[in-house]
């Protein structure tokens, strides 16, 4: 773990560097509060900082206060230890009120320094663990459990963003809604496990036909939606035809058999006046038309 030391006294700074390096930490040392602030305000800033109270440019409590202001509202935390010769209770209270997590009195004890830094490390490790869990839960809340692509809720959120961007930049936006033909027969005739295999293979094939910035998700059951920013109707029709071919041209290997699979497509282009529900509705109507007209086809 990386630790920042901000101490203007050369001897004290070298002692801190030596002690913490021997404890296995990666140490970055500066001699002023302003330099400490520059480092802590960067993207790859250390998560533990030991700041001397009295420094040129900016003192320790001032740096601490600025860090807490910067971290307000974001999921990031720096564990800050103030290093001070001040012993008055009011001074220590002022230091802690600036946002410091702990303090060490000068002259510092080597053992005490190690104990306090390790306590800070545990706090940061717990903070990182909680953030990782939070990110995992967020990802799970936005993805379909079977296929790993966006779920219905996340699709709507993505569509809202794309509609806003298309309206702001006056750029085209198109949508594909597709549905696996006779999927119930696959589930009834071969079992739901086989149906799951078909769904996952279908997702793999569709992803191979999309651009990195296209959005793809499972709308529900065997229905899927693709959002194509920047695509006019002739382009979305071409993409749909590629996807249709990728699905129908090669039977799906489900382990016990190779099943022919097809899908029907409804496409629509955003007209800059409608909302997300209206755009999806037009694609859904087109999909119904494709089903009615014989399936394994594209309608708009």
Number of C-alpha atoms within 10 A of each C-alpha: 12 17 23 23 26 29 27 19 13 11 10 15 17 13 12 21 20 13 16 19 14 10 12 10 16 14 18 15 19 17 19 22 27 19 17 26 19 11 16 22 15 9 7 9 17 21 19 22 26 24 30 27 25 21 17 14 12 17 19 29 23 17 25 31 16 15 20 16 11 14 13 10 8 7 9 14 18 21 21 26 27 25 23 20 14 15 10 8 9 10 12 18 11 12 25 19 13 18 21 26 15 18 20 19 15 13 10 14 10 12 9 12 18 14 11 14 22 13 14 21 18 11 16 19 14 12 16 15 12 12 14 12 12 12 12 12 11 11 14 14 14 19 19 19 11 11 18 15 20 24 22 18 16 20 23 17 12 17 24 15 13 22 25 13 15 18 16 10 9 12 16 20 24 25 28 27 27 30 25 21 18 13 18 14 11 18 15 11 11 15 12 13 12 20 20 17 17 22 19 15 17 21 19 12 15 18 17 11 13 18 11 8 9 13 20 23 26 26 21 12 10 19 17 22 25 24 22 24 23 15 19 17 17 11 13 23 22 11 19 27 15 14 21 22 15 17 22 15 11 13 14 17 14 16 9 8 11 11 17 12 20 22 25 26 31 27 26 25 22 24 14 16 9 11 15 16 12 12 21 23 14 19 25 21 17 23 27 18 19 22 20 10 13 10 20 20 19 23 21 18
